[in-house]
Amino acid sequence: MFFTKGMARAACGMLILLGCSNAAAQQRPMEATSSIDWQKETIHSVLSLDTIKTGIQLPSGRNSALQILEMETPALLKDTFFSILVDSSSLLGDSVERGEISLGDLNRIIDTGKRTPPWVSPDLKKVSMTHAVDLADIGSLFIHHTAVQKPKPILDTIPSRAFSGILIDARSPLPVHGEYEQAILQPCLFPRIWNSGMELLYEKNMVKPEIAKKQGIALYSSNPDESAYRDVIGDNPLRVSARQIFGTHHTDPIISNDDYLRIMTQSENRDLLANGKVVILCSEESLESRGIGPRKDDAYYFAWKDVGERLSAREAKKIDFSDSWKGLKLTIYDIRFVADTARILPEERGRLDVIAEALLLAGPRASFLIEGHTASVGKPAGETALSVDRALTIAKELQARGIAAERIHSAGFGGTKPVANNDTDEGRALNRRVEITIQLPD
């Protein structure tokens, strides 16, 4: 077998899991369910402890149950917070993995979240409490600039006037830039705004740091009644209709070049950007994300056991199967294609047979996200396109082995997410990988 340090850790976890019985897999005494309300700018969670599985007697053990819940809150909520969209290409977990923010800082914010007094279920089998964190507190971890970055100067101008705020309407499904599909805009901590020529108008470093830390850089709403956010956009806003959306996660509105120039022509309007006077209207369904993060219930752990056992029994080579913050993740290392193409080499077919067999054991309602990655050799555009094509190739191979096309989604990231040093052959081999995340229904 071929192991990295991460694979070794995952293998240890798998060995422990494979030694468990189904009954043992169910002995998880705590759980958390969470939702994000982007209009109220909060993350709300309900944490529960099973008194039967912990052996706590109620009502006398109420304080002990509360102490356990409070102590385990960061661990229970980690996957939820890691699933928050930061910007067009990253989740919060990606930022932690890259070292952009520390897990200690995130845990500190979780620890200081607002809690309600615990309550006990009528049958005395469960103790629960709620927990809430402001999204601005999470966003503040990313604000490091001390001076405001100005938008790129413009060469053209058009007639304009001073406005009191900027209101961008992106409630309807919109074309996705560079793709042949429509999608609804997704809220995130730090949206960017582009013009139709893909010139950047707005991003977090263009906002005064004290404002970005306190309130974020854009207010989201689904309400067309401007009185609901008059304090942000004032009485005389520039009303803009988004033309397209952009980004891997469909977070960035693209506006017309004329609207871009209406903002950039007047210094007063450029000041609106620095002061965060931006409201983005989204569809109501996108503004409340329920059940964020993988739901790690009995079905999740049974799938981990069944898939892991099949991979182990078939002695799958150079495959890491782990319980990650994104969910159950299968990573295929050093997968071999014809050089600089998405044509897979024949010797990989056996490995794909094993992978398809294992994934089918996740159940008929499971779906699969396939993400392609390449080594980085200084050609980012070509690397991204190649990773997208290779992910699609793996998707087609799995479809040919019995997994329905509607259960498979794919994306490519080129060499932007390395797991090893690109300066060595061994490191580049590790970076040439495909990751398959198993997504179980709620």
C-alpha positions in Angstrom: 0.0 0.0 0.0 1.0 3.6 -0.6 0.6 5.9 2.3 1.0 9.6 3.1 0.9 10.8 6.7 -2.7 11.8 6.3 -3.5 8.4 4.8 -1.9 6.7 7.8 -4.0 8.7 10.2 -7.1 7.9 8.2 -6.2 4.2 8.1 -5.9 4.2 11.9 -9.4 5.7 12.1 -10.7 3.1 9.6 -9.2 0.2 11.5 -10.9 1.4 14.6 -14.2 1.8 12.8 -14.0 -1.5 11.0 -13.6 -3.2 14.4 -16.9 -1.7 15.6 -20.2 -3.4 15.6 -23.3 -1.7 14.3 -24.3 -1.2 17.9 -21.1 0.5 18.8 -21.5 2.8 15.8 -24.7 4.0 17.3 -23.1 5.0 20.6 -22.7 8.7 19.7 -24.1 10.6 22.6 -24.2 14.1 21.2 -25.3 15.8 18.0 -25.8 19.3 16.6 -28.0 20.7 13.9 -27.3 24.1 12.4 -28.6 26.7 10.0 -27.2 30.0 8.7 -29.6 33.0 8.3 -27.8 35.4 6.0 -30.4 38.1 6.5 -30.1 38.0 10.3 -26.3 37.3 9.9 -26.2 34.5 12.4 -25.4 30.8 12.7 -27.9 29.1 14.9 -27.3 25.6 16.3 -29.2 23.2 18.6 -26.9 20.9 20.5 -28.3 17.8 22.2 -26.9 15.1 24.5 -28.5 11.6 24.9 -28.7 10.9 28.6 -29.2 7.1 28.0 -26.0 6.7 26.0 -24.0 8.9 28.5 -25.5 7.2 31.6 -26.5 10.5 33.1 -29.5 10.4 35.4 -32.0 13.2 35.2 -33.0 15.6 36.6 -30.1 15.2 39.1 -27.4 15.1 36.4 -28.6 18.2 34.5 -25.5 20.2 35.4 -23.2 17.4 34.4 -24.9 17.2 31.0 -24.6 20.9 30.5 -20.9 20.9 31.3 -20.3 18.1 28.7 -22.3 20.0 26.1 -20.4 23.2 26.7 -17.0 21.5 26.7 -17.8 19.6 23.4 -19.4 22.6 21.6 -16.4 23.4 19.4 -16.0 19.8 18.3 -19.7 19.4 17.6 -19.8 22.6 15.5 -16.5 22.3 13.7 -17.9 20.7 10.5 -20.8 23.2 10.5 -18.5 26.2 10.6 -16.0 24.7 8.1 -18.9 24.6 5.6 -19.5 28.4 5.6 -18.9 30.0 2.2 -16.1 32.5 2.5 -15.9 33.7 -1.1 -16.3 32.5 -4.6 -13.8 29.7 -4.3 -13.4 28.8 -0.6 -15.2 27.4 2.3 -14.1 28.2 5.9 -12.5 24.8 6.2 -10.3 25.5 3.1 -9.1 28.6 4.8 -8.2 26.7 8.0 -6.4 24.1 6.0 -4.4 26.8 4.2 -3.5 28.5 7.4 -5.3 31.7 6.6 -7.1 31.5 10.0 -6.2 29.4 13.0 -8.4 26.7 14.4 -7.7 28.3 17.8 -9.2 31.6 16.8 -12.3 29.8 15.4 -12.8 27.8 18.6 -12.5 31.0 20.6 -15.4 32.5 18.6 -17.5 29.4 19.0 -16.7 29.3 22.7 -18.0 32.9 23.1 -21.2 32.2 21.2 -24.6 33.1 22.7 -26.2 30.2 24.6 -29.7 29.6 25.9 -30.3 27.8 29.2 -30.6 24.1 28.6 -33.9 22.2 28.5 -34.8 18.6 29.1 -37.1 16.5 26.9 -40.3 15.3 28.5 -39.1 11.7 28.6 -35.8 12.8 30.3 -33.8 11.2 27.5 -32.2 14.3 26.0 -30.7 17.6 27.2 -30.5 20.4 24.6 -29.3 24.0 24.3 -29.1 26.6 21.5 -26.0 28.3 20.4 -25.6 31.4 18.1 -22.7 33.2 16.5 -22.7 36.4 14.5 -21.3 36.0 11.0 -19.4 39.2 11.3 -17.4 37.7 14.2 -16.3 34.9 11.8 -15.6 37.4 9.0 -13.5 39.5 11.3 -10.8 36.7 11.3 -10.1 37.5 7.6 -9.7 41.2 7.9 -6.0 42.0 8.0 -5.6 45.1 5.8 -5.1 48.5 7.4 -5.5 50.7 4.4 -8.4 50.7 1.9 -7.5 49.3 -1.6 -8.9 51.5 -4.3 -10.6 50.0 -7.4 -8.6 50.1 -10.7 -8.8 53.6 -12.3 -11.1 53.9 -15.3 -10.4 55.3 -18.7 -14.0 55.9 -19.8 -16.7 57.9 -17.9 -20.4 58.3 -18.4 -22.9 60.8 -17.0 -23.6 59.9 -13.4 -24.5 61.5 -10.1 -23.9 60.8 -6.4 -25.9 58.0 -4.8 -26.5 57.1 -1.2 -25.9 53.4 -1.6 -25.8 50.5 -4.0 -28.6 47.9 -4.3 -27.9 44.9 -6.5 -30.9 42.7 -7.4 -29.8 39.1 -8.0 -33.0 37.3 -6.9 -33.7 35.5 -10.2 -31.7 32.6 -11.7 -28.8 34.1 -13.7 -26.4 32.8 -16.3 -23.1 31.5 -14.8 -20.1 33.2 -16.4 -18.1 30.8 -18.4 -20.6 28.0 -18.1 -23.7 26.8 -20.0 -26.1 27.0 -17.1 -28.1 29.2 -14.9 -28.0 29.3 -11.1 -29.1 31.3 -8.1 -26.6 33.6 -6.4 -25.3 32.1 -3.1 -24.4 34.4 -0.2 -21.0 34.3 1.3 -18.8 36.3 3.8 -16.9 38.2 1.1 -18.7 38.5 -2.3 -16.8 40.2 -5.1 -18.6 42.4 -7.7 -17.4 42.4 -11.3 -18.3 44.3 -14.4 -19.2 42.5 -17.7 -15.6 42.7 -18.8 -14.6 40.9 -15.6 -12.9 44.0 -14.0 -13.1 43.9 -10.3 -15.3 46.6 -8.7 -15.5 45.4 -5.1 -13.9 43.1 -2.6 -13.2 43.0 1.1 -9.9 44.9 1.0 -11.8 47.9 -0.6 -13.8 48.3 2.6 -12.5 50.2 5.6 -11.2 47.5 8.0 -13.2 48.8 11.0 -16.4 48.6 9.0 -15.6 45.2 7.5 -14.9 43.7 10.9 -18.0 45.1 12.5 -20.7 44.5 9.9 -19.1 42.6 6.9 -18.9 44.0 3.4 -22.4 43.5 2.1 -25.9 43.0 3.5 -28.1 40.3 2.1 -31.8 40.4 1.8 -34.7 38.9 -0.1 -37.0 41.8 0.7 -37.6 44.3 -2.1 -38.9 46.8 0.5 -36.0 49.2 0.8 -37.1 50.5 4.2 -35.8 47.3 5.6 -32.2 48.3 4.9 -32.6 52.1 4.5 -29.8 52.6 7.1 -27.4 50.9 4.6 -28.4 52.3 1.2 -30.1 55.6 2.2 -32.9 57.3 0.3 -31.2 57.6 -3.1 -29.5 54.3 -4.0 -28.2 53.2 -7.3 -30.4 50.2 -8.2 -28.6 47.6 -10.3 -29.8 44.3 -11.8 -27.1 41.6 -11.8 -26.5 40.3 -15.3 -24.5 37.1 -14.5 -22.9 35.3 -11.5 -19.4 34.1 -11.2 -17.3 31.7 -9.1 -17.0 28.1 -8.2 -19.7 28.6 -5.6 -21.8 31.1 -7.6 -21.3 33.9 -5.1 -20.2 36.9 -7.2 -22.7 39.2 -9.0 -21.6 40.6 -12.4 -23.1 44.0 -13.3 -23.3 45.9 -16.6 -20.4 48.0 -17.7 -22.6 51.1 -17.6 -23.6 50.5 -14.0 -19.9 49.9 -13.2 -19.1 53.3 -14.7 -21.9 55.0 -12.9 -20.2 54.0 -9.7 -16.7 54.6 -10.7 -17.2 58.0 -12.4 -18.2 59.8 -9.1 -15.8 59.9 -6.2 -18.9 59.9 -3.8 -20.0 56.6 -5.2 -16.5 55.1 -4.9 -16.7 56.2 -1.2 -19.8 54.0 -0.9 -17.7 51.0 -1.6 -15.2 52.0 1.1 -18.0 52.4 3.6 -19.7 49.1 2.8 -22.9 50.7 1.6 -23.9 47.6 -0.5 -27.0 45.5 -0.3 -27.4 42.3 -2.5 -30.9 40.9 -3.0 -31.0 37.1 -3.3 -33.7 34.5 -3.5 -35.2 33.6 -0.2 -34.2 30.0 -0.5 -30.5 30.8 -0.7 -30.5 33.0 2.4 -31.3 30.3 4.9 -29.0 27.3 4.8 -30.4 24.5 6.9 -28.4 21.4 7.9 -25.1 22.9 6.8 -22.1 20.6 7.0 -22.4 16.8 6.7 -25.0 15.2 9.0 -23.0 12.6 10.8 -25.8 10.3 11.9 -26.0 6.5 12.0 -26.5 6.3 8.2 -23.2 8.3 7.8 -21.2 6.0 10.0 -22.7 2.9 8.5 -21.7 4.2 5.0 -18.2 4.8 6.3 -18.0 1.3 7.6 -19.5 -0.4 4.4 -17.4 1.6 1.9 -14.2 1.2 4.0 -14.7 -2.5 4.3 -15.0 -3.0 0.6 -12.0 -0.9 -0.2 -10.0 -2.8 2.4 -11.2 -6.2 1.1 -10.3 -5.4 -2.5 -6.9 -3.9 -1.4 -7.4 -0.7 -3.3 -4.1 0.9 -4.1 -3.2 4.5 -3.4 -6.6 5.4 -2.1 -7.2 7.4 1.1 -10.7 7.0 2.6 -11.4 9.3 5.5 -14.1 11.1 7.6 -13.4 14.7 6.7 -15.1 17.9 7.5 -16.7 17.9 4.1 -18.0 14.4 4.7 -16.8 10.9 3.7 -14.0 11.5 1.3 -12.2 9.1 -1.0 -8.9 10.4 -2.5 -7.3 8.7 -5.5 -3.7 9.6 -5.6 -1.4 9.6 -8.6 -4.2 8.7 -11.0 -2.7 8.1 -14.4 -3.9 9.8 -17.6 -2.3 10.2 -21.0 0.0 13.1 -20.5 -1.7 16.5 -20.6 -5.1 15.0 -21.5 -8.2 13.6 -19.8 -7.8 10.2 -21.3 -7.4 7.7 -18.5 -4.8 4.9 -19.0 -6.1 1.3 -19.2 -4.3 0.2 -16.1 -6.5 2.4 -14.0 -9.7 0.5 -15.0 -9.3 -2.0 -12.2 -9.0 0.7 -9.5 -12.1 2.4 -10.9 -14.0 -0.9 -10.7 -13.2 -1.1 -7.0 -14.1 2.5 -6.4 -17.5 2.2 -8.1 -18.3 -1.0 -6.1 -17.5 0.7 -2.9 -19.4 3.9 -3.7 -22.6 2.0 -4.5 -22.5 0.7 -0.9 -23.2 4.3 0.3 -26.9 3.7 -0.7 -29.2 4.6 -3.5 -29.8 8.1 -2.2 -26.2 9.1 -1.9 -24.7 11.6 -4.4 -21.0 12.1 -5.2 -18.9 15.2 -5.7 -15.9 14.6 -7.9 -13.1 17.2 -7.7 -10.1 17.1 -10.0 -6.6 18.4 -8.9 -3.3 18.7 -10.8 0.3 19.4 -10.0 1.2 23.1 -10.4 3.7 23.8 -13.2 3.0 27.5 -13.7 0.1 27.2 -16.2 -2.9 27.9 -14.0 -5.5 28.3 -16.8 -4.5 25.1 -18.5 -4.3 23.2 -15.2 -7.8 24.3 -14.2 -9.3 23.2 -17.5 -7.4 19.9 -17.4 -8.6 19.2 -13.8 -12.2 19.9 -14.9 -11.9 17.5 -17.8 -10.3 14.8 -15.7 -13.1 15.0 -13.1 -15.6 14.7 -15.9 -13.7 11.6 -17.2 -13.9 10.0 -13.7 -17.6 10.8 -13.6 -18.2 9.1 -16.9 -16.3 6.0 -15.8 -18.4 5.8 -12.7 -21.6 6.2 -14.7 -20.4 3.3 -16.9 -20.1 1.2 -13.8 -23.7 1.7 -12.6 -23.9 5.1 -10.8 -26.6 7.3 -12.3 -25.4 10.6 -13.9 -27.8 12.7 -11.8 -26.1 11.5 -8.6 -22.7 12.8 -9.8 -21.4 16.4 -9.7 -17.9 17.4 -10.7 -15.5 20.4 -10.5 -11.8 21.1 -11.1 -9.3 23.2 -9.2 -6.1 22.8 -11.1 -3.1 23.2 -8.9 -4.7 25.6 -6.5 -5.1 23.1 -3.6 -1.8 21.2 -3.3 -1.3 18.6 -0.6 2.4 18.2 -1.2 5.4 20.2 -2.5 5.4 20.6 -6.3 9.2 20.7 -6.4 9.6 16.9 -6.3 8.3 14.0 -8.5 6.7 12.5 -5.3 5.0 15.7 -4.4 3.6 16.3 -7.9 2.3 12.7 -7.9 0.4 13.4 -4.7 -1.1 16.6 -6.1 -2.3 14.8 -9.2 -5.4 13.4 -7.5 -9.1 13.1 -7.7 -11.3 13.5 -4.5 -14.8 12.0 -4.3 -17.0 13.2 -1.4 -20.0 11.1 -0.5 -23.0 13.3 0.1 -25.8 11.6 2.1 -29.3 13.1 2.1 -30.6 14.8 5.3 
